[in-house]
């Protein structure tokens, strides 16, 4: 299967990707057995982890 190169991401696409990571992080924390409501710092840590994966 061939890969189509579309060029570098635009700033808007980079922001959209980051927002998607934060949404996923919130969803994962909500579905986990987290002992208390997650803080912004918790969500940020999970999103940063997901970004590196």
N, CA, C and O atoms as CSV, one atom per row, in Angstrom:
chain,resi,resn,atom,element,x,y,z
A,1,UNK,N,N,0.849,-1.177,0.000
A,1,UNK,CA,C,0.000,0.000,0.000
A,1,UNK,C,C,0.893,1.238,0.000
A,1,UNK,O,O,1.856,1.305,0.764
A,2,UNK,N,N,0.594,2.184,-0.820
A,2,UNK,CA,C,1.417,3.382,-0.906
A,2,UNK,C,C,0.949,4.427,0.100
A,2,UNK,O,O,-0.203,4.434,0.534
A,3,UNK,N,N,1.858,5.286,0.446
A,3,UNK,CA,C,1.581,6.342,1.417
A,3,UNK,C,C,1.533,7.671,0.684
A,3,UNK,O,O,2.387,7.955,-0.155
A,4,UNK,N,N,0.546,8.475,0.998
A,4,UNK,CA,C,0.398,9.782,0.369
A,4,UNK,C,C,0.977,10.836,1.307
A,4,UNK,O,O,0.559,10.949,2.460
A,5,UNK,N,N,1.920,11.588,0.819
A,5,UNK,CA,C,2.514,12.672,1.608
A,5,UNK,C,C,1.752,13.961,1.325
A,5,UNK,O,O,1.653,14.391,0.176
A,6,UNK,N,N,1.221,14.566,2.362
A,6,UNK,CA,C,0.454,15.794,2.198
A,6,UNK,C,C,1.233,17.033,2.626
A,6,UNK,O,O,0.727,18.152,2.535
A,7,UNK,N,N,2.434,16.836,3.081
A,7,UNK,CA,C,3.236,17.963,3.532
A,7,UNK,C,C,3.127,18.139,5.031
A,7,UNK,O,O,2.450,17.364,5.707
A,8,UNK,N,N,3.789,19.149,5.547
A,8,UNK,CA,C,3.774,19.355,6.998
A,8,UNK,C,C,2.377,19.747,7.495
A,8,UNK,O,O,1.570,20.326,6.768
A,9,UNK,N,N,2.131,19.412,8.749
A,9,UNK,CA,C,0.844,19.771,9.355
A,9,UNK,C,C,0.754,21.279,9.538
A,9,UNK,O,O,1.745,21.961,9.798
A,10,UNK,N,N,-0.456,21.766,9.395
A,10,UNK,CA,C,-0.684,23.185,9.668
A,10,UNK,C,C,-0.801,23.374,11.169
A,10,UNK,O,O,-0.936,22.406,11.917
A,11,UNK,N,N,-0.749,24.611,11.603
A,11,UNK,CA,C,-0.878,24.919,13.027
A,11,UNK,C,C,-2.227,24.441,13.546
A,11,UNK,O,O,-2.312,23.921,14.658
A,12,UNK,N,N,-3.265,24.608,12.764
A,12,UNK,CA,C,-4.608,24.168,13.164
A,12,UNK,C,C,-4.663,22.654,13.323
A,12,UNK,O,O,-5.312,22.157,14.243
A,13,UNK,N,N,-3.998,21.915,12.449
A,13,UNK,CA,C,-3.976,20.450,12.554
A,13,UNK,C,C,-3.218,20.005,13.794
A,13,UNK,O,O,-3.610,19.040,14.450
A,14,UNK,N,N,-2.141,20.699,14.117
A,14,UNK,CA,C,-1.386,20.371,15.329
A,14,UNK,C,C,-2.239,20.604,16.580
A,14,UNK,O,O,-2.221,19.798,17.510
A,15,UNK,N,N,-2.980,21.704,16.594
A,15,UNK,CA,C,-3.861,21.998,17.724
A,15,UNK,C,C,-4.972,20.952,17.809
A,15,UNK,O,O,-5.299,20.484,18.900
A,16,UNK,N,N,-5.545,20.589,16.682
A,16,UNK,CA,C,-6.605,19.575,16.664
A,16,UNK,C,C,-6.088,18.233,17.185
A,16,UNK,O,O,-6.796,17.540,17.915
A,17,UNK,N,N,-4.871,17.864,16.820
A,17,UNK,CA,C,-4.273,16.627,17.322
A,17,UNK,C,C,-4.108,16.681,18.838
A,17,UNK,O,O,-4.371,15.702,19.537
A,18,UNK,N,N,-3.677,17.813,19.327
A,18,UNK,CA,C,-3.478,17.979,20.782
A,18,UNK,C,C,-4.821,17.911,21.517
A,18,UNK,O,O,-4.920,17.291,22.576
A,19,UNK,N,N,-5.837,18.541,20.961
A,19,UNK,CA,C,-7.176,18.495,21.567
A,19,UNK,C,C,-7.678,17.051,21.600
A,19,UNK,O,O,-8.266,16.616,22.589
A,20,UNK,N,N,-7.444,16.316,20.519
A,20,UNK,CA,C,-7.844,14.911,20.476
A,20,UNK,C,C,-7.152,14.103,21.571
A,20,UNK,O,O,-7.771,13.236,22.189
A,21,UNK,N,N,-5.870,14.386,21.814
A,21,UNK,CA,C,-5.150,13.697,22.875
A,21,UNK,C,C,-5.762,13.997,24.245
A,21,UNK,O,O,-5.900,13.102,25.080
A,22,UNK,N,N,-6.128,15.262,24.469
A,22,UNK,CA,C,-6.730,15.627,25.753
A,22,UNK,C,C,-8.103,14.978,25.911
A,22,UNK,O,O,-8.457,14.538,27.005
A,23,UNK,N,N,-8.871,14.915,24.837
A,23,UNK,CA,C,-10.182,14.239,24.906
A,23,UNK,C,C,-10.004,12.768,25.239
A,23,UNK,O,O,-10.736,12.223,26.065
A,24,UNK,N,N,-9.040,12.129,24.605
A,24,UNK,CA,C,-8.771,10.724,24.880
A,24,UNK,C,C,-8.316,10.536,26.324
A,24,UNK,O,O,-8.737,9.589,26.988
A,25,UNK,N,N,-7.467,11.426,26.809
A,25,UNK,CA,C,-6.991,11.343,28.188
A,25,UNK,C,C,-8.154,11.459,29.168
A,25,UNK,O,O,-8.225,10.702,30.135
A,26,UNK,N,N,-9.058,12.391,28.929
A,26,UNK,CA,C,-10.229,12.555,29.799
A,26,UNK,C,C,-11.079,11.292,29.763
A,26,UNK,O,O,-11.550,10.827,30.801
A,27,UNK,N,N,-11.273,10.742,28.577
A,27,UNK,CA,C,-12.078,9.533,28.442
A,27,UNK,C,C,-11.435,8.363,29.187
A,27,UNK,O,O,-12.119,7.623,29.895
A,28,UNK,N,N,-10.126,8.198,29.028
A,28,UNK,CA,C,-9.438,7.108,29.709
A,28,UNK,C,C,-9.526,7.246,31.222
A,28,UNK,O,O,-9.761,6.264,31.926
A,29,UNK,N,N,-9.340,8.449,31.717
A,29,UNK,CA,C,-9.424,8.666,33.162
A,29,UNK,C,C,-10.847,8.457,33.668
A,29,UNK,O,O,-11.043,7.951,34.773
A,30,UNK,N,N,-11.828,8.839,32.879
A,30,UNK,CA,C,-13.227,8.658,33.288
A,30,UNK,C,C,-13.589,7.176,33.351
A,30,UNK,O,O,-14.371,6.763,34.207
A,31,UNK,N,N,-13.026,6.382,32.453
A,31,UNK,CA,C,-13.333,4.957,32.416
A,31,UNK,C,C,-12.516,4.154,33.416
A,31,UNK,O,O,-12.850,3.005,33.704
A,32,UNK,N,N,-11.456,4.737,33.944
A,32,UNK,CA,C,-10.615,4.028,34.903
A,32,UNK,C,C,-11.245,4.104,36.293
A,32,UNK,O,O,-12.218,4.823,36.517
A,33,UNK,N,N,-10.681,3.366,37.185
A,33,UNK,CA,C,-11.159,3.390,38.572
A,33,UNK,C,C,-10.378,4.445,39.373
A,33,UNK,O,O,-9.872,4.165,40.460
A,34,UNK,N,N,-10.295,5.637,38.825
A,34,UNK,CA,C,-9.564,6.734,39.458
A,34,UNK,C,C,-10.238,7.047,40.789
A,34,UNK,O,O,-11.458,7.206,40.828
A,35,UNK,N,N,-9.479,7.141,41.879
A,35,UNK,CA,C,-10.089,7.305,43.202
A,35,UNK,C,C,-10.795,8.644,43.428
A,35,UNK,O,O,-11.613,8.764,44.340
A,36,UNK,N,N,-10.494,9.622,42.627
A,36,UNK,CA,C,-11.100,10.950,42.778
A,36,UNK,C,C,-11.204,11.588,41.400
A,36,UNK,O,O,-10.576,11.110,40.456
A,37,UNK,N,N,-11.978,12.650,41.265
A,37,UNK,CA,C,-12.043,13.309,39.951
A,37,UNK,C,C,-10.640,13.755,39.504
A,37,UNK,O,O,-9.905,14.359,40.285
A,38,UNK,N,N,-10.271,13.459,38.252
A,38,UNK,CA,C,-8.937,13.833,37.784
A,38,UNK,C,C,-8.776,15.354,37.711
A,38,UNK,O,O,-9.710,16.084,37.379
A,39,UNK,N,N,-7.586,15.797,38.024
A,39,UNK,CA,C,-7.272,17.219,37.941
A,39,UNK,C,C,-6.772,17.541,36.536
A,39,UNK,O,O,-6.538,16.645,35.725
A,40,UNK,N,N,-6.617,18.809,36.267
A,40,UNK,CA,C,-6.051,19.235,34.984
A,40,UNK,C,C,-4.647,18.662,34.828
A,40,UNK,O,O,-4.255,18.257,33.734
A,41,UNK,N,N,-3.897,18.629,35.917
A,41,UNK,CA,C,-2.542,18.077,35.868
A,41,UNK,C,C,-2.564,16.594,35.504
A,41,UNK,O,O,-1.714,16.133,34.743
A,42,UNK,N,N,-3.531,15.841,36.041
A,42,UNK,CA,C,-3.657,14.420,35.699
A,42,UNK,C,C,-3.926,14.247,34.211
A,42,UNK,O,O,-3.292,13.429,33.544
A,43,UNK,N,N,-4.866,15.020,33.702
A,43,UNK,CA,C,-5.216,14.937,32.281
A,43,UNK,C,C,-4.016,15.316,31.420
A,43,UNK,O,O,-3.741,14.670,30.409
A,44,UNK,N,N,-3.313,16.352,31.819
A,44,UNK,CA,C,-2.133,16.800,31.066
A,44,UNK,C,C,-1.069,15.714,31.034
A,44,UNK,O,O,-0.479,15.455,29.985
A,45,UNK,N,N,-0.815,15.073,32.182
A,45,UNK,CA,C,0.193,14.006,32.226
A,45,UNK,C,C,-0.185,12.852,31.307
A,45,UNK,O,O,0.664,12.330,30.585
A,46,UNK,N,N,-1.447,12.450,31.329
A,46,UNK,CA,C,-1.886,11.358,30.475
A,46,UNK,C,C,-1.787,11.764,29.004
A,46,UNK,O,O,-1.332,10.973,28.178
A,47,UNK,N,N,-2.201,12.973,28.670
A,47,UNK,CA,C,-2.115,13.439,27.277
A,47,UNK,C,C,-0.661,13.490,26.801
A,47,UNK,O,O,-0.363,13.117,25.667
A,48,UNK,N,N,0.230,13.948,27.660
A,48,UNK,CA,C,1.648,13.994,27.275
A,48,UNK,C,C,2.209,12.591,27.088
A,48,UNK,O,O,3.024,12.353,26.197
A,49,UNK,N,N,1.767,11.666,27.931
A,49,UNK,CA,C,2.192,10.281,27.757
A,49,UNK,C,C,1.699,9.740,26.416
A,49,UNK,O,O,2.459,9.129,25.664
A,50,UNK,N,N,0.414,9.974,26.124
A,50,UNK,CA,C,-0.162,9.484,24.870
A,50,UNK,C,C,0.541,10.099,23.659
A,50,UNK,O,O,0.697,9.443,22.629
A,51,UNK,N,N,0.957,11.333,23.781
A,51,UNK,CA,C,1.647,11.996,22.686
A,51,UNK,C,C,2.963,11.304,22.367
A,51,UNK,O,O,3.386,11.249,21.212
A,52,UNK,N,N,3.606,10.775,23.405
A,52,UNK,CA,C,4.883,10.097,23.223
A,52,UNK,C,C,4.762,8.669,22.752
A,52,UNK,O,O,5.750,8.067,22.332
A,53,UNK,N,N,3.563,8.117,22.816
A,53,UNK,CA,C,3.361,6.701,22.453
A,53,UNK,C,C,3.279,6.542,20.962
A,53,UNK,O,O,3.112,5.426,20.468
